Amino acid sequence: MIVEPNWGAFSGIVERTPELDSRELEVNTVYYLENLVRGYLLQNRHKARTTPQIQHQVLAILNFLLEKGSATAYLLREDIL
């Protein structure tokens, strides 16, 4: 059984902490977030597109990753919009 990530916690952190965009992150943070979101969207693309709350939360994380220069986040974001 795979546990669904708590997108509300992740998106809440990036939305309430705007200085994260300019702050240096721990090693591989962007990589791990990309993989978490990518894996989720591969299995739950329809759910992410049709559930407004999940879509908003995932988009907040992807927008944060875009600010960090993630090309993967750009492609994933375009896929669920």
C-alpha positions as CSV (number, residue, x, y, z in Angstrom):
1,M,0.0,0.0,0.0
2,I,1.4,3.4,-1.0
3,V,0.7,6.3,1.2
4,E,-0.5,9.5,-0.6
5,P,1.7,12.5,0.2
6,N,0.3,15.3,2.3
7,W,0.3,18.0,-0.4
8,G,-1.3,20.5,2.0
9,A,1.7,20.4,4.3
10,F,4.2,20.8,1.4
11,S,2.3,23.5,-0.3
12,G,1.6,25.3,3.0
13,I,5.3,25.5,3.7
14,V,6.2,27.0,0.3
15,E,3.2,29.4,0.3
16,R,3.8,30.7,3.8
17,T,7.6,31.0,3.4
18,P,8.3,33.1,0.4
19,E,11.9,33.5,1.3
20,L,12.5,29.9,0.4
21,D,12.7,31.0,-3.2
22,S,16.0,32.8,-2.5
23,R,17.3,30.6,0.3
24,E,19.9,27.9,-0.3
25,L,18.2,24.5,0.2
26,E,19.7,21.2,1.6
27,V,21.5,19.1,-1.0
28,N,19.1,17.3,-3.4
29,T,15.9,18.9,-2.0
30,V,14.7,19.9,-5.4
31,Y,15.5,16.5,-6.8
32,Y,13.5,14.7,-4.1
33,L,10.5,17.0,-4.5
34,E,10.6,16.5,-8.3
35,N,10.6,12.8,-7.9
36,L,7.8,12.8,-5.3
37,V,5.6,15.0,-7.5
38,R,6.5,13.1,-10.7
39,G,5.7,9.7,-9.2
40,Y,2.4,11.0,-7.8
41,L,1.3,12.6,-11.1
42,L,2.2,9.4,-13.1
43,Q,-0.2,7.4,-11.0
44,N,-2.8,10.1,-10.2
45,R,-2.8,12.6,-13.2
46,H,-6.6,12.5,-13.5
47,K,-7.1,13.1,-9.8
48,A,-4.7,16.0,-9.8
49,R,-6.4,17.6,-12.8
50,T,-10.0,17.2,-11.5
51,T,-9.7,17.8,-7.8
52,P,-9.2,21.6,-7.3
53,Q,-7.6,21.3,-3.9
54,I,-5.0,18.8,-5.0
55,Q,-4.4,20.7,-8.2
56,H,-3.8,24.0,-6.2
57,Q,-1.5,22.3,-3.8
58,V,0.6,20.4,-6.4
59,L,0.8,23.6,-8.5
60,A,2.1,25.6,-5.5
61,I,4.9,23.0,-5.1
62,L,5.6,23.0,-8.9
63,N,5.7,26.8,-9.0
64,F,8.3,26.7,-6.1
65,L,10.4,24.2,-8.0
66,L,10.1,26.4,-11.1
67,E,11.6,29.3,-9.1
68,K,14.5,27.0,-8.3
69,G,15.1,26.4,-12.0
70,S,13.5,23.0,-12.4
71,A,12.7,22.0,-16.0
72,T,10.9,18.9,-14.7
73,A,8.5,21.1,-12.8
74,Y,7.8,23.1,-15.9
75,L,6.9,19.9,-17.9
76,L,4.8,18.5,-15.0
77,R,3.0,21.8,-14.5
78,E,2.0,22.0,-18.2
79,D,0.8,18.4,-18.0
80,I,-1.8,19.1,-15.3
81,L,-3.0,22.5,-16.4
